[in-house]
Amino acid sequence: AMTPSDALAAIIGKGPYPRTEVTKKIWEYIKKNKLQDAVNKRMINADAKLKEVFGKAQVSMFEMAGLIGKHLK
């Protein structure tokens, strides 16, 4: 199980969580807040909370996993 950073915990809650659960919770948050890009579904548009985790306004699905990994220990 991995412990999320404070920025990530603000989105998924305090851990620890297995990596698969972290990914699942991030996707629930993205879908609930309609953050998937309407034109290019592979892109995620970050809101204020996700921007703290990603470090930028838009990331691809593939890039997202690496950026989330930096917030787990």
C-alpha positions in Angstrom: 0.0 0.0 0.0 1.1 3.5 -0.8 0.6 6.7 1.1 -0.5 9.7 -1.0 1.1 13.2 -0.7 -1.0 16.0 0.9 -1.9 17.3 -2.6 -3.0 13.8 -3.8 -4.8 13.1 -0.5 -7.0 16.2 -1.1 -8.4 14.4 -4.1 -8.5 10.7 -3.1 -8.5 10.9 0.7 -5.8 9.9 3.2 -4.3 6.4 2.5 -2.7 4.1 2.5 -4.0 2.6 -0.8 -2.8 0.0 -3.2 -1.7 1.7 -6.5 -4.7 0.3 -8.4 -7.1 1.9 -5.9 -5.3 5.3 -6.3 -5.8 5.1 -10.1 -9.4 4.1 -9.7 -10.1 7.0 -7.3 -8.4 9.5 -9.6 -10.6 8.4 -12.5 -13.7 8.7 -10.3 -12.7 12.3 -9.5 -12.0 13.1 -13.2 -15.4 11.7 -14.3 -17.4 13.3 -11.5 -15.9 16.7 -12.3 -16.0 16.2 -16.1 -12.3 16.9 -16.5 -11.7 14.6 -19.5 -11.3 16.7 -22.6 -14.4 16.6 -24.8 -12.5 16.6 -28.1 -9.5 14.4 -27.3 -10.6 11.9 -24.7 -7.0 10.9 -24.0 -6.3 14.3 -22.4 -7.2 15.3 -18.8 -7.9 19.0 -18.1 -6.7 19.7 -14.5 -8.8 21.7 -12.1 -7.0 23.5 -9.2 -6.6 20.3 -7.1 -5.3 18.2 -10.0 -3.0 21.0 -11.1 -1.1 20.7 -7.8 -0.5 17.0 -8.5 0.2 17.3 -12.3 2.0 20.6 -12.2 0.3 21.8 -15.4 -3.1 22.4 -16.9 -3.5 19.4 -19.2 -1.9 15.9 -19.3 -2.4 12.8 -21.3 -3.7 9.6 -19.7 -0.3 8.0 -20.2 1.6 10.9 -18.6 -0.8 10.9 -15.7 0.4 7.6 -14.2 4.0 8.8 -13.9 3.0 12.2 -12.4 0.8 10.4 -9.8 3.6 8.0 -8.9 5.7 11.0 -7.7 3.0 11.7 -5.1 3.1 8.2 -3.6 5.5 6.7 -1.1 
